Amino acid sequence: MTEFRTALPEDRDSLYRVWAACFDAPHIVPLYESEPGRYDRTFVAAGDDGVHAVVYYVPRRIRNATGGVDLVGGVANVATRPDARGRGHIKRLLSMALNAMTAEGCAWSLLFTGTPGVYANAGWSTFELRHPSGTLAGAATPGTRTTTRRVGPDAWPALAALYERDNARRPLTTVRGPEDWRLRVPVWYGPPVELTITERDGRPIGYLAARWHADAVELLEVAGDQVAVFEEVTARAARRGVSHGRARLPVDEATLTALPHLFSDVRYTADTTGMVRPITTDPTETVRAPTAAHWPADYF
């Protein structure tokens, strides 16, 4: 007999086996274990042989279209054991999670997926974020007063100050606290991602999280003086023999002004992996705002 309930600490090993069978994603367990109250927000279909299916959510404070902050239920780690699929477990568990989000005061729900059909029937709808890519601009020569260096988690106060300045009113961005910078950001932006800070006269003016490939660079998160950061990217790309790039950047005035310092030609691709569901508030204006961004370090 299958039981539908919240997870218990003794489900831990069975839960992790389900995720290991469904995902090649080493970030799942460290992020999950960093969340207080995680078992109360983890909903499982379980039998005598352990967990068959799971839906999990985390409450996150996310900025809305008016510059305010909404409590949002971020759905993550949704999985069904291969031998238990096709039984409707996820639909029932999503309903349980929604009830819990409502009780916790979440205004809406957010998730990212490559299988939108799983969630569409439960009320989630897709939205689109546009990301630029193209041929990198010619290598610039950073000013003699400007330097860039790699940093680790201990640099988070300087990064956080730049992040807050850039994202204080940006729709769809997460309000990060010290624990996010100490625990979550390193999981997403640890090696092989390179986290660098750019300084002018010793003062932080920008930072970048980037993943370098043999033939391209992927900009995951940027804050601060984008021109200075982009010029450092093109200089480094020239040294590495990299000629193309893609970036997760909002389509706002500051970015559009700085973009010629990164790309000599620009193409936009649509990212439709995001889905939202109203609970007490319709998030449509938030996710459709041209300045909206959801940085990878804030995935659930």
Secondary structure, DSSP 8 states (H G I E B T S, - for coil): --EEEE--GGGHHHHHHHHHHH---TTHHHHHHTSTTTGGGEEEEEETTEEEEEEEEEEEEEE-TTS-EEEEEEEEEEEE-GGGTTSSHHHHHHHHHHHHHHHHT-SEEEEE-S-THHHHTTT-EEEEEEEEEEEB-------TTEEEEE--GGGHHHHHHHHHHHHTT-TT-B---HHIIIIIHHHHHSTTSEEEEEEETTEEEEEEEEEE-SSEEEEEEEEE-HHHHHHHHHHHHHHHT--EEEE----SHHHHHHGGGTBSS-EEEEEEEEEEEESSS--HHHHH-TT----GGG--
